[in-house]
Amino acid sequence: MSSLLRTIYGILTPFVATLARAWGQAPGVRQGIHRLATVATVCVAIAALLAATSASAADSHAPSAAVPESVRVFLENNCLDCHEGEHAEANFDVTALSDEVNADNLQRWVRSFDRVHAGEMPPADAEPPAADDRQAFLRDSAAWLKAFQNEQTARIGRVQARRLTNLQLERSLHAVLGVDIPLAKQLPDEPRSGGFTTVADGQSMSHFQLEQHLQIVDTALDEAFRRATGADAQDDERRELSARKVARQNPRRRCREPEMIGEDAVVWSSNLTFYGRLPATTAKHDGWYRFKIRASALKKPDDHGVWCSVRTGRCVSSAPLYGWVGSFCAQNEPQEWTFEAWLERGEMIEVRPGDNTLKKARFAGGQAGAGEGGPQDVPGIAIHSVDMQRIHHGPDNQGIRELLFAELTLRPARKREPAVLNSDAPKADAARLLHRFAERAFRRDVDPQEITHYVSATQQAIADGQPLLDAVRDGYRALLCSPNFLYFHEAPGRLDHHAVATRLSYFLTGAPPDDTLRRLAAEKRLHDPDVLIQQVDRLLEDHDEQFIRDFANQWLDLSEINFTEPDRKLYREFDVVVQQSMVSETETFLTDLLRRDAPTARLIDSEYTFLNNRLARFYDIDGVQGDAIQKVTLDESTRRGGVLTQGAILKVTANGTTTSPVIRGVWISERLLGESIPPPPESVPAIEPDVRGANTIRELLEKHRSDTSCASCHVKIDPPGFALENFDPAGSWRTHYFRRGNKQGAKIDPSYQWPDGASFADITEFRQRVLADPEKIAANVAEKMVVYGTGGEVSFADREAIEAMVRSTRKSDYGFRSILNAVVTSDLFLTK
C-alpha cells in the first residue's frame, strides 16, 4: 500500500499545485466549494489508480489452474521436436509454458489451442496426432482455460473500471448542461486498445488529463450559465451577405478573396491556397453557424458540374489547418445549399472549386488579381449570396434555465449587475437543485446522503454570503468532477437496471440515458429482452447515422482518413471532395445495412454501393448524376462491392504513396475477417516497398514467407493483402505499379494460394472464398460490437457466447441489425 500511495502522490502533486494557485485567486467565500471540486477531482485519480491496482492485484493473486495431464502429454508428444529451447521455430518454446495458467501466460496457452484447432499445428509435413488425442487436447484445454477465465470474471468482472471517452464526456456535458460546444478536441488524444477508445484496459488517467477535465467542465459551465442568464445577445447574430459583400473590397488589390464579375463573386479553379476565403463570414464569437450559399457554375465541363468544397479556418499562412464542412456540385442554373459548421472566433469559411480533374488557373506571386483568371478559360464558381446565422443544437436558452434551475425564476444580468437566482429558501433550493443535478450527472438514482458533502459545502457558501447562483454553479462543478460522473458505475455480476440503461445509451448514442431509459430503469424493466429491443429500435430511429459514424470511426479507422494524403504527382485525380465522399459512401452503406438488417456478408461483397457524381467519376463508374449520395448498382466490371473495396478503407490501409499487402492484410484480417494477428517478432525487419520498381512487393515478401517465425502469420495476412493490390493508395484501380517519375512499373499480380491448396486469381475469387463462411464474418461484427459497447475485449471464455449470438441470427442470414440485437440482449452485454 505504501508504494500505491507514493504513486498517487507522484501523479497528483503537480495537479494539486496547479489548483492551489487557483485557490489563492478565488474569493474567500468560494474556497470551500473550490476545494470540494478539487477533492472530488483528486478522487477520480485515486479511483482510477485503485481500479488499476486492484485489477492488477486480482490478476496476480488469481487462483492458477494446473495444466491437465492430457494437454501436457499432447504438447510433449507432438510439439517438442520443433518448439523447444532458444532456437524454437516461430520463437515459440513449449517448454517455457508454465505448468499453470494465469494472467501472464494465458494468451500463449490460447494461441496453442488456436493453432491446433485450426489444423496449423502440427504442420502438414509432420506426423499427424491421433484424432482422439487431438480431440482430448482441444476438449481439456478449452475447459481448463474457460474455467480459469470464468472464475476470474466472477470475482472482478469482464471489464475493469472504465471512464467516459473524450467524445462520451463531451456528449455527457451537453446532455447535463444543455450546451452544444465541441469539447472533445480540447482533451488529450486517447489510446486505442483492440481498435477502440472504450476499452478499459487501454484507458489511462494522469494529472494532465485531470487538469484538462476540470478545464472543460469550467468551459461547459461558463457556456451554460452564460446562456441561462442572458449575459449577452451574441446568439442572435445573423448576416445576409450579397455577392459584393463577400468579394474583395479593393478590386485593384491582388489577394485571395473572390473577385466581382458583373453581379457575382467569382472564384476560379486553382491550386492557390486559401483562394476563395470569405472574410465577411469571420466569426465574432465561437459558435455553430448555418450557412446558406447560393451559387452557380462558370465554364463548367460538358459532362458534369463544378464540384466545390466548403471549409473553415483562419485562412492565413500562420494557421494552415482547415476544418471540413461539406461540398456541392454547381450547375449553370443557380442553386442553394445549406451547411452547418463550428467556427472559432476569427475563423471564416472558404468556398472554392475543389475538383482536381478541372483545369487550373495559374496566379503569380501567391495572390490572384481581378481579371487574371477569366482569360485562362478555367471553370469557376459564381457566388450570388451567403446567409450566415448563429444557431444552437439542443435546448434553447429557456430550456437550459430549466435544466439548471428547475422552476426557480431568474433576474437576467444587467449592464452593471449580475444575474440573480430568486429563492425564498436558498439553502433548501440549493440542496434540491444539487440532488436533481446529481441524478442526471451520475446517470442513476442518488441517495441524498451520497451527496451530503456537496450540499453542505454549497449551503455553507450561501451562509457565508455567496449568491445562490454562484454557489449552485460551484456545486455543479464539484459534482462534474466526481468519479461518479467520469466513471461508469458497474459492479461485478449482472448489471443493475440503471447500469444497463447507461451501457445501452452510450453504446448506441455515445450519450447518457434519456428520460425514457431512466424511467424503465426505475421500473426495473431493462432485463427484459423485448424491452431492450424496443429501446434499441427507439434510439436508432433518431441516432442510427450517428451510431454508425461513431462505431465505424474506430472499427474501420474512418477517423484516420486525414492521416495521410496521396501523392499529388502520382494520384492526380484524388482530392478532398473525393476523400469525404468516400467516408460518406462507407457510412451510408453501413447505415443501410443496419436499417434493412442486410446480411453482414455484404461487408465483403455487394451488388451496390452509395456514390455521388464526383466519387463515381473517380471510380470510373458512369451514369451517376448530382451531388447527393445515392444508391448505385454495380456490375462486375467495376471490381467493387462491399466495404472491402470502398475507397475509404483502401485509403486508411495505405500510406499515401505506396501500398503494402502486409499492412492491408493485417487490417482486413483483424477488422473484417475476425483473424487475430500477433505482432511480428522483434528480430524480423519490416518490409518496405521498393519505390524504384526494381522489385515487386511479392518478391520482397518471399523472405518472410520462407522464415518459419513469419510463415504462420503470413498465411493469414497475405491473401487479403495481395487480393487488394490492384487498388492504389488513393483507392482507384490499377494494373501496374508506379515507378519513380510516374512511369508504369511492374504488372500487379493479385493471385495467391492458401495453405490448403486452394487459390484465387483476383479480388473476385478471393471474395468468393471468404463468403463461403458467412458465420465468421458475422462473428467478427458481433465481437467488434461487444468490445465497443462493453469496454472489454472478447476473451477465450467469451467465444461460446459470440457463437450463440451468431447462431441466433441465422434465420436473418446473419443480418447486421440482428447481430446488434443479439449483442444487446446477451449476457456479455448485460454483465460487468
PyMOL commands that set and color helices and strands:
alter all, ss='L'
color gray80, all
select helices_A, chain A and resi 2-25+28-60+69-78+89-91+94-96+106-117+131-156+166-177+184-186+200-202+207-229+234-236+243-246+279-281+364-366+374-376+397-405+426-442+448-463+468-480+483-486+497-509+515-522+529-555+558-560+576-596+600-603+613-619+636-638+643-645+647-652+661-671+697-706+708-723+763-771+774-790+796-808+810-812+816-824
alter helices_A, ss='H'
color red, helices_A
select strands_A, chain A and resi 65-66+100-101+238-242+259-261+264-268+277-278+287-298+306-313+323-330+335-343+348-353+380-391+410-411+420-421+608-611+630-633+736-739+743-747+752-753+759-760
alter strands_A, ss='S'
color yellow, strands_A
deselect
rebuild
show_as cartoon
